[in-house]
Amino acid sequence: MGAFAAAFFLYGAGLIYMASGSVTFADLRGVQHASPLFVSGVGLVLASVFFKVSVFPFHLWVPDVYEGSPTPVTALMATGTKAAGFAFLLSSAFLIPPAQAGLIAAIAVITMAIGNLGALVQKDVKRMLAYSGIAHAGTILLVVAGYLRGDLLHKEAVDAAMFYLAAYVFTAAGAFGLLASIEHDGERATTLESLKGLAQRRPFVAAAMTLFMLSLGGIPATGGFLGKWFVFSVSYRSGFVAATVIGALLSVVGMAYYLRVIVAMYMEPESKTGTPATAHPAALPMALATAVCAVFVLAMGCLPGYFLDRMP
């Protein structure tokens, strides 16, 4: 599927070159959107990028791949790949006809709905976080829709997207890193069942995981909360009132599955079925990486101005 998406990108880039004679952003900024070749090329490139960032309708691969991959690899896909994909999408958003802003907003809302509702029924934490990642991709896509609405919000839209992406990268990396550190026997280590009683076995790991779950859910004093605030602010000011309201409500729905992880760790006794879980001391690299992620999540939630002032 990845090769198929790459072929879409290459064929789309070829059509853009045929229509404009160039594939550099500087040259393409002056190109009109009326040419059928140009529009077709942009559509194929967007399809490829949507696949990379797991946006509807190109999201179906994410849950199976996230669950089946080694957790460190899943962490890389959930953070690096998504951040790079959205960085390219924001840089090339000027290629999308402004008239399609409503369509992009609709795709964003559908993506958020699929991600949040799909995560509600998952019992494997990696699979749950996969659907969560789909929902977050839909949230960031709202910024792209706002970007297309006018020059006045371009800077605000880019800042909101960069802040949200940074908060999500540190939060998701921390969550998947902790899952990797507590894996014992593959499948069981990433289920909600395996996390029961984790607060008694490894209190610091449970505390860090709680912080990351709260940030993903958008609880105040975390980077995830302010990231959602900035995104929904841009979306509302762009005129997408309905999309903003639906997105906010879906974020509330998302708290249900994040709280399930916290409840399992703190309020449910350790499961007696399967291989017994053994508490191991945290390795120094893992502890340092988790600490860095936690510090950034809290700093972005409490000192957002420090980060916003340093954005290009």
Buried (B, 14 or more C-beta within 10 A) or exposed (E): EEEEBEEBBEBBBBBBBEBBEEEEEEEBEEBEBEBEBBBBBBBBBBBBBBBBBBBBEBBBBBBEBBBEBEBEBBBBBBBEEBBBBBBBBBEBBBBBBEEBBBEBBBBBBBBBBBBBBBBEEBEBBBBBBBBBBBBBBBBBBBBBBBBBBBEEBBEBBBBBBBBBBBBBBBBBBBBBBBBBBBBEEEEBBBBBBBBBBBBEBBEEBBEBBBBBBBBBBBBEBBBBBBBBBBBBBBBBBBBBEEBBBBBBEBBEBBBEBBBBBBEBBBEBEBBEEBEEBEEEEBEEEBBEBBEBBBEBBBBBBEEBEEBBEEEE
